[in-house]
Amino acid sequence: MTVKLNIPDSIVQSIRLPENRIEAELLKELAVALYSQEMISFARARELARMGHYEFGQLLGTRQVMRYYGQEELDEDFNYARSE
């Protein structure tokens, strides 16, 4: 399932970013917001943000968003540690 959001042109035009960065930045913002409200896991949030494990963790840190751990996050961290 894919969801498409319609954002009014007036909103898009008011975003102070180059046009080629707007989609990526909105995806990051949505990922951080959903993760911080515990609506999606770390793995799904970084997938939505199109960021790597470490990079998304750094983004959460700069936003002062606390990481929460469920079984999925623990499993992902173990898999990530094994791949290093």
N, C-alpha and C positions, 0 to 999 in steps of 0.2 A: 504494500500500500504506500502510495506517495501522496503527500499533502502539499498543495500549493497555496501560498499565502498571497493575497492581493493587498499590496501596500499602496495607498494613494500617492500619485505623482508628487503632490505637494509635500508629503512627508519625505519621500526619497530625495527630492530636490533640496530639502532643508538639512539633510545629513551632510556634515562638513568633511567629506572624504572624496577622494577621486572616484569616479563612477566605477572603475574596474575593481575597487576594494569593497564596495558597499555590501554585496552579497556575502562575502567571506566574513566581514565584521558583524553583520546581522546574525549569521549562523553561530559565531562565537558567543555573542550576547545571549542568544536563545539557549545555547548549551549551558552556559554558566548559570543562567536563571533557573532552568529546569533542574540542573544538578543541585543548586543551592537549596531548592525547595524539596529535594529528595524525590523528585518525580521520575528521574532516570538515573541509571548507574553511571559511575565514572567512565566505564568502557563505552557506553552508548553516548555520553556527553562528548567525549573526545572524538568519537566517530562523527557526530553531528557537527562539531567544530572543525573537523578535518585536520586534527592535530595529533601529533604523537603523544605517547604516554607521558614522557618527561615534560614536553612543551605545555601540555594542558595542565599538568600539575603545577608548573610554574605560573601559568595564568591564574589558576585558583589562588595561589599564594599571594600574587600581587593584588588580587581583589579581596584578600582576606576572607576567602570562603573556606570554611573548615571541611576537611575530607571526612566522609563517613565510610565505614567499612561494613559491607555485607559479604556474604559468601562469594558472590560474583566478583567483587573487588579483590578479595583475598586470592581467589583463583587466578585472576588476571595478573596480580602482582607476582605470584609464584611463577607463572608462565613467562612473564617479562624478565624476571631475575634469571631464570634458566637460560633464556636466549642470549643473555649478555656474555 
